[in-house]
Amino acid sequence: MAYGSSAVGETYAPVGIENETGAGGFVFLCEHASNYIPPSMGTLGLDSEALSSHIAWDPGALGVARALAGLLDSPLVASGLSRLLIDCNRETDAPDLIPVRSELTDIPGNADLDEAARRHRINLAHVPFHAAAEAVISARCAAGLRPAVVSLHSFTPVYKGVSRPWEIGLIHDRDPALAAPVLKALADTTTHVVGDNEPYSPADGVFYSLDRHAQSLGLPHLMIEIRNDLLKTPAQEQGWARLLAPLLKDALAGLDRSGGTHA
């Protein structure tokens, strides 16, 4: 676990690393794991309902990520601060890196930030999260364990008034080697409504972490989005993890057998 301080006497965890020495073939990322905002930064002008809603984090994603890390004995790197402060899954020059509006909600505390304030936010959460991810993945590669990198997220059932029918979505870019067998397995063995590059795709700017830490390095990778009304309880989080763990394991084993990107 890495720690930092945003004000005198105030301690927070900008990123957490769990099961760092796990022997499994994956590294799990959860960029939107927490809705925590250090007290010194106030409420950004939002009420408690907004601060606990999806605009502040991905509800349920951390529970699924932790369960998968346990079932597959693999490391997990999770952000410890709200994406309202800064989105760790965006380029540092992205317009929504520090959102001034999220869906239908204005965020007054993010408006009109100067460059010093933006740099403070980047150093607060973005830099430590990606440094931790790089350290975990680099160490495994150096040990000859080239991992598959899987990012866990959740999404809302309705976005800007439009219903989303998918229960789970798999997001992939130029290399679908890990996504394709998981998509097929979900279609063949479950009744879930599955999105292929839905409800988001890399064209929406959501693939930053996986491109930086996996795709650009030739590592297998996949982004998983689960609809958050299906992640209301720990039992539901565990259920999704139990469904996905063998599918991910089989998909990675298939890459090994075929001589794919995992080597």
N, C-alpha and C positions, 0 to 999 in steps of 0.2 A: 504494500500500500504506500502511495506517495502522498505527502501532505504539503500544504502551503498555508500562507496567511495573507488575508486581504485587508486586515486591520489589526492594530495592536491588540494582543490578547485573544484574537479570533482564529480558531483553527478549523480547517475543513479538509476534506479529502477530494481533490479534483479528479482523481482516477484511482480505481482499485484493480489489483491483479489477484485473481483467485486461481488456485490449483496450478501454479506456475510451472511445477515440475511434472505435471501429468504426462503419462506415457502415450496418450492417444494421438491420433493423426490430425487433430484440428486445433485451430485457435479461434475462439469465439470473441466477437466484438459486440458491445452494446453501447452505442454512442449516446442514446437518449434514455439512459437507465434511471435517471433521478430528476426530481423536480426541485431539488434543494437550491436555495439562494442564500448566500451568507447574509446574516442580519445587517451588516454594515452597508449592504447594497440595497436595502429596503425591499419594497414590493414591486418596483418598476411601475407603480401607479395602477396595479391590478388588484382586484379583490380576491378573497380566498378561493372562490369557486374557479376563477380563471387560473389561479396558481396551482390548482390540483387537477386541472383538465388536460386534455391531450396537447394543447399548445405548449405546455410546460415540459412534457416528457412523453414517453411511449409506455402507457400503463400495461403491465403484464410482461413486457419484453424481457426485463431483467430476470423474472422468475423462470421463464422458458430458457433463457441463456444459462442460468445457473444449473438448472436441471440437466440440460444437454451437456454442459461441462462435466457434471458428475457422472452421467451415464456413459459418456465417451472418454472419461478420464483425460480431459484436455483443459488448457488454460482459458481463462476468461479475462478480458480487459474491458472494464465498464467505467463510463464517465460518472463522476459523482456530483455534477452540478447541472442545473437546468439548462436546456437548450434555449430558454428565453434570454439567458446571458450571452450565449454564443453557441452556434450549432457546430459540434465537432465533426459532422458529416458534410461540411461544405468547404469549398476553397476559401482561403482567407480574403479573396477579393470578390466573393460572391455577394450579390445584393441582399440575399437573405441570411448572410452569416450572422448578423445581429438584427433580427427582424423588427421592423417598426410596426408591422401589422402581420398577424397570423390568422389565416382564414378570415373571420369577420371581426377580429378583436384588435383594436389599436393598443400599442404598448408604449405608453408615454415615456417611460424611463429609458427607452432605446432611441428616442428621437434626437436628432441633432447632436450626436456624439462627435467630439473632435478626434483627431488622430491619436492623441495620447490616451483617450478613453478607450478607443477601439483597440489599441495595442495592449492596454491593461487587460481587456477582456480576452484577447488572444492568449496572452501569457497566463491568465488565470486558469483556463481550462483546455483550450485547443492544443497548446504546446505540450502540456504534460500528458494528455491522452495519447497523442500520436507518438510521443517519445516512448511511452510505455508499450504501445502496440509494436513499434519498431524494435524495441529491445527484446520483447518476448519472441517475435517472429525471427529476428536475426539470430538469436541464441539457438533456436531450434534448427534453423538452416545450417548454422555453423557445426552443429552436432550431427548433420546428415539427415535430419528429420524435417524434410520440406513439407510444411503443413498445408492443409486446406484451410482457408480463412472464411468464416461464416459470420455474417453480421445479422443481428436479430433486432426486429422492429415490430411495432404494431400500428394499425391505422384505424381511422374512425369509420363507422358504418355509413355516415352521411357527410359529405364534404361540399360546402357551399350550396346546400340544398339538394345535392344529387346523391341518390342512394348508390352504394357500392355492393354489388352482389357477391363478390369474392369473399370466401372465408379465409383463404390463405393465398398469398402471392409470392412467386419466386422471381427475383430480379437478377438479370445477368446481362453481360455486355458482349464483347468480342469473343469471349471464350465460354461457351455454354456447356463445357464438358461435365461439370459437376451438376449444373442445374437440370440438364436434359434427363438423366436417369431418375432424379427425384421427381420431376414433373410427371414422367411416365408412371412411376410407382404410385404416386398419389392418384392419378387418373385410373389406374388398373385396380387398385386395392381399397380405395375409399370412395365415399359418396360426396366428399367435400367439393365445393365450387372453387376451383383453383385458377388463379390468374397467372398467365405467362407474361412477365413484364407489366403486371397490373398489381395494384392501382397506380404504380409509378414505374418509370423506366429510367435508364441512365440519362436519357435526354432531358429529364427533369432536374438534373444536377444532384441526384441523390447517391451517386456511386463514388464519391470522393475517397472515402476510407478504403474501399475495396480496390480501387484503382491504384491508390498510393501503396498499399501494403500487400497486395496480392497480384492483381492483373499485370502491373508494370514489372513484377518480378517473375512472371511465369508460373505463379502458384495457383492451384485450383481455388475457386471462390464462389460464393453465393450469398445473396441477400434474401432474407426471409421476412416477409410481412404477414402478420396475423391480425385479423380484425379484432379490435379490442373489446367488443361486446362478448367475445368468446374467451376472454381472459379475465373474468371477473373474480375468480377464486384461485387459491393455490392449487386446488385439485385440477382445474382446467389448465393451468400452466403446466402442471406435471403431465397431464394427458397429452398435450401437444408435444411435449418433449419425448414422451414414450413412443408416440407415433413417428416422430421425425428421426430419432436416434438411429434405428436400424436402417432407415432409408439412406441417411447420410453415410453411414458406415459401409453399406453395400455399394453406394455410388463411388466412394473413394477406393474401395477394393477393386471395383471395375476399372478405374483409371490405372491402378497398379498393374492389373493383368494385361491391359491393352497398351501399356507403355505410354500413357498420356502424360499430362503436365506434371503429375505427381511422381517424383522419382527420389 
